[in-house]
Amino acid sequence: MSVTLENIAVDCTDAQTLATFWAAVFSTEVDADGNQFFATVNRAAAGPTMMFLQVPEPRNGKNRLHLDLVASDWAAEVDRLVGLGAKRLDEHNEYGTHWITLTDPEGNVFDVAEQHG
């Protein structure tokens, strides 16, 4: 028996709005059946689907699981993500890696690292 990663589930206030942000991050579209309660991104593609689910309670504190992204044109990509609605939190240069911590429009933390080589 083997296990594969099917979905990355994100609890949120408005599934359609947050899915639209993340679809733009990955330069794709929200899957056709998305709405404010449930929306997905990348369902038909290889790899995990991002699934957004409306929940009644707000997020409290730092999320314990976050996405780590990498970009070859790091500065331009960070600027693009901020233009989409991300907010800058902090910048790091540790462990041989340069990255910035951002939040999505609902405050979920994610990182974008500078790709080397």
Secondary structure, DSSP 8 states (H G I E B T S, - for coil): ------EEEEEES-HHHHHHHHHHHTT--B-TT--SSEEEESTTSSS-EEEEEE-SS---SS-SS-EEEEESSHHHHHHHHHHHT-EEEEEEEETTEEEEEEE-TT--EEEEEE---
